[in-house]
Structure formats: C-alpha cells, structure tokens
Amino acid sequence: MLDVKQAPIEEITPTGIRTTDGEYELDVIVFATGYDGMTGSLFKMDIRGRDGVSLKEKWENGAATRTYLGMTTAGFPNMFMITGPESPSVLGNMPITIEQHVEWIADCIQYLRKHEVDVIEAKPEAEAEWSKHCRDLADTTLYTKAESWYTGANIAGKARGFQIYVGGYAPYHQKCAEIAKNGYEGFTLKTAQKSLH
C-alpha cells in the first residue's frame, strides 16, 4: 500500500502513476478522493447567512445539521439547496431528485414574484420538526449504525450523523407539494413592507 500523503502523486503516466518515491505500473486506477458527503461542499463555499453566521457555524461543523425539506435552512434567507442534507438525495434516482428540487424551487420563485415577496426563509420550528422527522426515520434503519461516507466516517474528525431523508421519494414529493399548495407553509414570507406569514 502506498500513502500518497507521504509520497504525493506527481503524474499519471501511460503505464501507471509516478509519485515522489517512484513510478508504479498499474492496470487500473480508481480515484477515491475522500468524498465529503452531504455537508462538505457546502462548508467549503463558506456560505454566510444573517449576521454573517456561516453555515458551518450554524450546523456546528456538521454535528447539528438542520434543514427544512433539505432545500432551505433558517437564518439563510432566499437560499435554496439542491439535494441538500435531509432530502432524499443519494437514496433516490439523482436526476429525478434534482429535477424535483429544481422544479419546486422554480415554482416557489414564481409564487414569490407573483405575490411580490422579497424574502423567503424557513421557520426555525418547521426546520426543527423536519430534522427530527428525518432523524426518527433514519433511526429505524441500519444506515445510522454503519461506518460509511453516509455517516461521515470516511472523513477524519467529521461529526457522525446520517443526513438523508429515508422516507421515500413519493412521500417526500407529496410533502413538498402540500407545503407549496398551502402557500409555502413553514416559511416566513416578507415583502418590503410587511410579513405575509
């Protein structure tokens, strides 16, 4: 076994890999880069919400990840995530899951424009309820018991947790549709003049 932290890769060659220690002939190269699922890419963007609080701070470096529908999080107005933590994301067919999120967000933005809403933000109580629902469902499975990238076990020092909605794509889709039908229940909507709810 070769530790590329000790002998970094310098080049992929026609016959294998050359590191600082030498060249190694290989038939196949599998790139496994320490995938930091669910929160890694969001934290690397250093997203800031109200009062300059970072998403990493709010979610306590992943130890207290909370969302509403896996698309929004309280304290981050007008911010949407596609297949974020606590959505079906990787447990569904990704193109379909992404498409559902994109269409829901696009419909939401149309609703906001039609009603002259300037700000949409998840209510903290709706976020808390959704996150609890996600955890309760996950705790009925073996997913939470495994040491895998699902739980963050592949990243040294990362807080462990299972951040995927396991209730199924159809119930999730139905819940999102109901929320939209009810005027974006669970969200605070504000115009420049007043709060709508």
C-alpha positions as CSV (number, residue, x, y, z in Angstrom):
1,M,0.0,0.0,0.0
2,L,1.2,3.5,-0.9
3,D,0.4,6.5,1.2
4,V,0.1,9.4,-1.2
5,K,0.2,11.9,1.7
6,Q,3.8,10.7,2.3
7,A,4.7,10.3,-1.4
8,P,2.4,12.6,-3.4
9,I,1.3,11.7,-6.9
10,E,3.3,13.8,-9.4
11,E,1.9,12.4,-12.7
12,I,-0.4,9.8,-14.2
13,T,1.7,8.0,-16.8
14,P,0.8,5.8,-19.8
15,T,1.6,2.8,-17.6
16,G,0.6,3.9,-14.2
17,I,1.4,6.5,-11.6
18,R,4.6,8.3,-10.7
19,T,5.0,9.6,-7.1
20,T,7.8,11.4,-5.4
21,D,9.1,7.9,-4.4
22,G,9.0,6.3,-7.9
23,E,6.8,5.0,-10.7
24,Y,4.2,2.3,-10.2
25,E,2.8,0.2,-13.1
26,L,-0.9,-0.3,-12.8
27,D,-3.7,-1.9,-14.9
28,V,-6.5,0.1,-13.4
29,I,-6.6,3.4,-11.4
30,V,-9.6,4.0,-9.1
31,F,-9.8,7.6,-8.0
32,A,-11.2,7.8,-4.4
33,T,-10.7,11.3,-3.1
34,G,-12.2,11.1,0.4
35,Y,-15.7,12.2,-0.7
36,D,-17.1,14.5,2.0
37,G,-20.8,13.9,1.5
38,M,-23.8,16.0,2.4
39,T,-22.1,19.0,4.1
40,G,-18.5,19.0,2.6
41,S,-19.1,21.1,-0.5
42,L,-21.5,23.5,1.3
43,F,-18.9,24.2,4.0
44,K,-16.1,24.7,1.5
45,M,-18.2,27.5,-0.1
46,D,-18.3,29.4,3.2
47,I,-21.9,30.3,2.8
48,R,-22.9,33.1,5.2
49,G,-26.4,33.9,6.4
50,R,-28.0,36.5,8.6
51,D,-25.5,38.5,10.7
52,G,-22.6,36.8,8.9
53,V,-23.1,33.4,10.5
54,S,-21.6,30.7,8.4
55,L,-23.5,27.5,7.5
56,K,-20.6,25.6,9.1
57,E,-21.1,27.6,12.4
58,K,-24.8,27.1,12.4
59,W,-24.6,23.4,11.7
60,E,-21.7,23.1,14.3
61,N,-19.4,21.6,11.7
62,G,-22.0,19.0,10.8
63,A,-22.8,17.9,14.3
64,A,-26.2,19.8,14.3
65,T,-27.2,19.9,10.6
66,R,-30.8,21.2,10.3
67,T,-32.8,21.9,7.2
68,Y,-36.4,22.3,6.1
69,L,-37.0,19.7,3.3
70,G,-33.3,19.5,2.6
71,M,-33.7,22.7,0.5
72,T,-33.6,25.5,3.0
73,T,-32.3,26.4,6.5
74,A,-33.4,29.0,8.9
75,G,-31.2,32.1,9.2
76,F,-30.3,31.9,5.5
77,P,-33.0,33.9,3.7
78,N,-33.5,33.3,-0.1
79,M,-31.1,30.4,-0.1
80,F,-32.0,27.1,-1.7
81,M,-30.0,23.9,-1.8
82,I,-30.5,21.2,-4.4
83,T,-30.4,17.6,-2.9
84,G,-29.1,19.0,0.4
85,P,-28.9,17.3,3.8
86,E,-32.2,15.8,4.9
87,S,-33.5,15.4,1.4
88,P,-33.8,12.0,-0.4
89,S,-30.7,13.0,-2.4
90,V,-28.4,10.0,-2.9
91,L,-31.0,7.4,-1.8
92,G,-33.1,8.3,-4.8
93,N,-32.6,8.4,-8.6
94,M,-30.4,11.5,-8.6
95,P,-31.6,13.1,-11.9
96,I,-35.2,12.7,-10.8
97,T,-34.5,14.0,-7.3
98,I,-32.6,17.0,-8.7
99,E,-35.4,17.7,-11.2
100,Q,-38.0,17.7,-8.4
101,H,-36.0,20.2,-6.4
102,V,-35.3,22.4,-9.4
103,E,-39.0,22.4,-10.4
104,W,-40.1,23.1,-6.8
105,I,-37.7,25.9,-6.4
106,A,-38.6,27.4,-9.7
107,D,-42.3,27.2,-8.8
108,C,-41.6,28.8,-5.5
109,I,-39.7,31.7,-7.1
110,Q,-42.6,32.3,-9.5
111,Y,-45.0,32.3,-6.5
112,L,-42.8,34.8,-4.7
113,R,-42.7,37.1,-7.8
114,K,-46.4,36.9,-8.3
115,H,-47.1,37.8,-4.7
116,E,-44.3,40.4,-4.6
117,V,-42.4,38.6,-1.9
118,D,-38.8,39.7,-1.3
119,V,-37.7,37.2,1.3
120,I,-38.5,33.6,2.0
121,E,-36.9,31.8,4.9
122,A,-37.6,28.5,6.7
123,K,-39.1,29.0,10.1
124,P,-36.9,27.5,12.9
125,E,-39.8,25.4,14.3
126,A,-40.5,23.9,10.8
127,E,-36.8,23.2,10.4
128,A,-36.7,21.5,13.9
129,E,-39.7,19.4,13.1
130,W,-38.4,18.3,9.7
131,S,-35.0,17.5,11.1
132,K,-36.5,15.4,14.0
133,H,-38.7,13.6,11.5
134,C,-35.6,12.8,9.3
135,R,-33.7,11.5,12.4
136,D,-36.6,9.5,13.7
137,L,-37.0,7.7,10.3
138,A,-33.2,7.1,9.9
139,D,-33.0,5.6,13.4
140,T,-35.3,2.8,12.3
141,T,-32.7,1.7,9.8
142,L,-29.2,0.3,9.8
143,Y,-27.9,3.3,7.9
144,T,-27.2,5.1,11.2
145,K,-25.2,2.1,12.6
146,A,-22.7,1.8,9.7
147,E,-19.3,3.4,9.4
148,S,-19.6,4.8,5.8
149,W,-19.5,8.0,3.9
150,Y,-23.2,8.2,4.5
151,T,-22.4,8.9,8.2
152,G,-19.1,10.9,7.6
153,A,-16.9,8.0,8.7
154,N,-14.6,8.5,5.7
155,I,-13.5,12.0,6.8
156,A,-11.2,12.2,9.9
157,G,-12.7,14.4,12.6
158,K,-16.1,14.8,10.8
159,A,-19.1,14.7,13.1
160,R,-21.0,11.4,12.6
161,G,-24.6,11.6,11.5
162,F,-27.0,10.3,8.9
163,Q,-28.3,13.3,7.0
164,I,-30.5,11.7,4.3
165,Y,-34.3,11.5,4.3
166,V,-35.2,7.8,4.2
167,G,-39.0,8.1,4.0
168,G,-39.1,7.5,0.2
169,Y,-39.3,9.7,-2.8
170,A,-43.1,9.6,-3.3
171,P,-43.9,10.7,0.3
172,Y,-41.2,13.4,0.1
173,H,-42.6,14.7,-3.2
174,Q,-46.1,14.7,-1.8
175,K,-44.9,16.7,1.4
176,C,-43.2,19.3,-0.8
177,A,-46.3,19.6,-3.0
178,E,-48.5,20.1,0.1
179,I,-46.3,22.8,1.5
180,A,-46.4,24.7,-1.8
181,K,-50.1,24.3,-2.1
182,N,-50.6,25.7,1.4
183,G,-48.8,28.9,0.4
184,Y,-45.3,27.7,1.5
185,E,-46.3,26.6,4.9
186,G,-43.3,26.5,7.3
187,F,-41.7,29.5,5.7
188,T,-41.7,33.2,6.6
189,L,-42.5,35.3,3.6
190,K,-41.8,39.0,3.7
191,T,-42.4,41.9,1.3
192,A,-40.5,45.1,1.6
193,Q,-43.5,46.4,3.6
194,K,-44.7,43.5,5.7
195,S,-44.6,39.9,6.7
196,L,-47.2,37.6,4.9
197,H,-46.8,34.7,7.4
